Amino acid sequence: MRTVFTRAALGATLLLAAGSSRSTAQALDAAAGARTGQRLPANAMPVPFTVGERLDYDVRFGSLKVGNGSMEVREIADVRGRPVWHTVFRINGGIPLYRVNDLYESWFDVTTLNSLRYHQDVDEGSYERTRRYEIFPERGMFRENDRPEEPTVASPLDDGSFLYFVRTVPLEVGKTYEYSRYFKAAGNPVRIRVVRRETITVPGGTFKTVVLQPTFQTKGIFSKNGRAEVWITDDDRRLMVQMKSKLSFGSLNLFLRSATGTK
């Protein structure tokens, strides 16, 4: 069960493709930066999200509601002198005798979306673990907590920044996209198959969506055996409105309840 909720945290941030014009995106993000004391540079990558975007989800195991999730773009921050997007994902809830309270945070460069810092605070049942990653794209290295540095890939992305990066990529139905940018090389390649369009209804409303099947070279929901599907809005915002997984012992599903602060 611990692995299920850990991979759910990854899934709830996953995927989206962009569609805003460069001038509109930069104008909105500059205003967002002004609200947080940081401004985007002129060469910042245009993105379909901005400071203040927050998505809230119902989390269900089969038909049973077991908790709540949220993902938000909290601020434009500074890491080692670089302006970065700071995003936060939370999931909490559980079933009798098993509770979950997870927090995942990412800091990624506004010009490249390369990850510079990644935090995991995992509290699932009797399992607790805190990981703090510092990632150095310019040197091709990363460090976990106080361990020695290890090599990373070119243009590294962590779980959160990878999924915001995918929001900037045009995704076409019928195609499969492959990336080798996950900061731990063993997790590559990440594949995203765009399978169909579908109109669905969730607690947050009715949406026209594009359905994706993501695959990471890791264990859990988004492994080859996880058979997960993700529904994202078929518009410029590309918001994740639903996620369903099919596991050997049941299904773990997320449904959008509300969306605020979106572009």
HUZIDA-V217748 format. One record per residue. N is the residue number from 1. RES is the residue in one letter. SS is DSSP state (hx for helix, st for strand, lp for the rest). D_LAST is the distance of its C-alpha to the last C-alpha in whole Angstrom. Layout:
# HUZIDA-V217748
n res ss d_last
N RES SS D_LAST
N RES SS D_LAST
This chain:
# HUZIDA-V217748
n res ss d_last
1 M lp 35
2 R hx 34
3 T hx 33
4 V hx 31
5 F hx 29
6 T hx 28
7 R hx 27
8 A hx 25
9 A hx 23
10 L hx 23
11 G hx 21
12 A hx 19
13 T hx 17
14 L lp 18
15 L lp 16
16 L lp 13
17 A lp 13
18 A lp 11
19 G lp 11
20 S lp 9
21 S lp 12
22 R hx 13
23 S hx 13
24 T hx 10
25 A hx 9
26 Q hx 12
27 A hx 11
28 L hx 8
29 D hx 10
30 A hx 13
31 A hx 12
32 A hx 11
33 G hx 14
34 A hx 16
35 R hx 16
36 T hx 17
37 G lp 20
38 Q lp 19
39 R lp 18
40 L lp 16
41 P lp 19
42 A lp 19
43 N lp 20
44 A lp 17
45 M lp 15
46 P lp 12
47 V lp 10
48 P lp 7
49 F lp 6
50 T lp 7
51 V lp 10
52 G lp 10
53 E lp 8
54 R st 11
55 L st 12
56 D st 16
57 Y st 19
58 D st 22
59 V st 25
60 R st 28
61 F st 31
62 G lp 32
63 S lp 32
64 L st 32
65 K st 29
66 V st 30
67 G st 27
68 N st 23
69 G st 21
70 S st 17
71 M st 15
72 E st 13
73 V st 12
74 R st 14
75 E st 15
76 I st 16
77 A st 20
78 D st 23
79 V st 25
80 R lp 28
81 G lp 27
82 R st 24
83 P st 20
84 V st 19
85 W st 15
86 H st 17
87 T st 16
88 V st 18
89 F st 19
90 R st 21
91 I st 24
92 N st 27
93 G st 29
94 G st 32
95 I st 35
96 P lp 39
97 L lp 40
98 Y st 37
99 R st 34
100 V st 31
101 N st 29
102 D st 27
103 L st 24
104 Y st 23
105 E st 21
106 S st 20
107 W st 20
108 F st 19
109 D st 20
110 V lp 17
111 T lp 19
112 T lp 20
113 L lp 19
114 N lp 22
115 S st 23
116 L st 25
117 R st 25
118 Y st 25
119 H st 26
120 Q st 27
121 D st 29
122 V st 30
123 D st 32
124 E st 34
125 G lp 37
126 S lp 39
127 Y st 37
128 E st 36
129 R st 35
130 T st 33
131 R st 32
132 R st 31
133 Y st 30
134 E st 30
135 I st 29
136 F st 30
137 P lp 29
138 E lp 31
139 R lp 34
140 G lp 34
141 M st 34
142 F st 33
143 R st 34
144 E st 34
145 N lp 35
146 D lp 39
147 R lp 40
148 P lp 41
149 E lp 38
150 E st 37
151 P st 36
152 T lp 33
153 V lp 31
154 A lp 30
155 S lp 26
156 P lp 26
157 L st 23
158 D lp 24
159 D hx 22
160 G hx 19
161 S hx 18
162 F hx 20
163 L hx 17
164 Y hx 14
165 F hx 16
166 V hx 17
167 R lp 13
168 T lp 14
169 V lp 17
170 P lp 17
171 L lp 19
172 E lp 22
173 V lp 24
174 G lp 27
175 K lp 26
176 T st 27
177 Y st 25
178 E st 27
179 Y st 26
180 S lp 29
181 R lp 27
182 Y st 27
183 F lp 28
184 K lp 31
185 A hx 33
186 A hx 35
187 G hx 31
188 N lp 31
189 P lp 30
190 V st 27
191 R st 27
192 I st 24
193 R st 25
194 V st 23
195 V st 26
196 R st 24
197 R st 22
198 E st 22
199 T st 21
200 I st 21
201 T st 21
202 V st 20
203 P lp 20
204 G lp 17
205 G st 17
206 T st 18
207 F st 16
208 K st 17
209 T st 17
210 V st 19
211 V st 21
212 L st 22
213 Q st 25
214 P st 25
215 T st 28
216 F lp 29
217 Q lp 32
218 T lp 32
219 K lp 34
220 G lp 32
221 I lp 29
222 F lp 28
223 S lp 31
224 K lp 33
225 N lp 35
226 G lp 32
227 R lp 31
228 A lp 27
229 E st 24
230 V st 21
231 W st 18
232 I st 15
233 T st 13
234 D lp 14
235 D lp 11
236 D lp 9
237 R lp 7
238 R lp 10
239 L lp 10
240 M st 14
241 V st 15
242 Q st 19
243 M st 22
244 K st 25
245 S lp 28
246 K lp 32
247 L st 34
248 S lp 38
249 F lp 38
250 G st 35
251 S lp 31
252 L st 29
253 N st 25
254 L st 22
255 F st 20
256 L st 17
257 R st 17
258 S st 14
259 A st 11
260 T st 9
261 G lp 7
262 T lp 4
263 K lp 0
